Amino acid sequence: MFQGYPVQGVPVQGVPVQGPGYSYSPAMQSMEHLKTVSHAEIKEEIRVVEAITAALGQEIEMANKYRIHDQYGGEIFYAVEQTDCLTRQLKQCCPDCAAWNVDLLYRGAPAFKLEKEWTATCCCFNRPTVTVRDTSGIPVGSVVDPCTCCNLVFHAKDHEGRDLVTIDGGCCQIGLCCPFPCGPCSRVHFEIQEPDGRQIGEIVKKIKCCKWMIQEDVDNYHVEFGEVGHPAAKLMVLAVAIFMDFKYFNESSRDDDGGIIGDIMESD
């Protein structure tokens, strides 16, 4: 059971509740929405400038944006990266160390914020952590990217650092080694596990052919919440999906290969 974030203004030990209108804030409204959500779709938007510059050989990193829908197609959140332009470019050379932050908007109003601060990360030292807070500063939890041997693993914790769920993608999936919009190469499965290792849900990263042709580092994610019941716990699972997209799936091979400019120079 998730501990730490109030729903419908009910106080939780260690977490303040602010004023009589608090339960009508965008954060609380989104919590009510998440109560009814059994699965979600996270759809990353194509950034035209980034796609063009990657094809030319030197990608300009633009702000990431995601639309998050429920099982009925209704929008739960619109996630918008707020990282400044210079820091976004630095993410390309030091992704573990660079800071970033994302606002989650509910019906156009800010509800929550995901924040990763600058860190001096090296191997097992000072691993990246994303904190999740509502717009009034009340903490919901955090996501930690631990040091693992080749495995893709993330730990979601509540506001007091207690383990909530683990997202485990393993290391032997063909979609990780050879991403392509066809067959098993188009999907990567991540188990949502309780702290004891029991699977209670799933996240599936999906490559869509049309998006891949335009901008290959734009992905979709299907989240099956399964036995994840508390709305704040569901929010933390969505935060993990966004975090792992930033961490592992925001690189374009077209930029690394020199893009169109690189092809022209090689042909000369």
Secondary structure as UniProt FT lines:
FT   TURN            8..9
FT   TURN            13..14
FT   TURN            20..21
FT   HELIX           22..24
FT   HELIX           26..35
FT   STRAND          39..44
FT   HELIX           48..56
FT   STRAND          65..69
FT   TURN            71..72
FT   STRAND          75..81
FT   HELIX           85..90
FT   TURN            91..93
FT   TURN            95..97
FT   STRAND          100..106
FT   TURN            107..108
FT   STRAND          109..116
FT   TURN            123..124
FT   STRAND          129..134
FT   TURN            135..136
FT   STRAND          139..144
FT   STRAND          153..158
FT   TURN            159..160
FT   STRAND          163..168
FT   HELIX           174..177
FT   HELIX           183..186
FT   STRAND          187..193
FT   TURN            195..196
FT   STRAND          199..206
FT   HELIX           209..214
FT   TURN            216..217
FT   STRAND          220..224
FT   TURN            226..227
FT   HELIX           231..248
FT   HELIX           253..256
FT   TURN            257..258
FT   HELIX           259..267
//
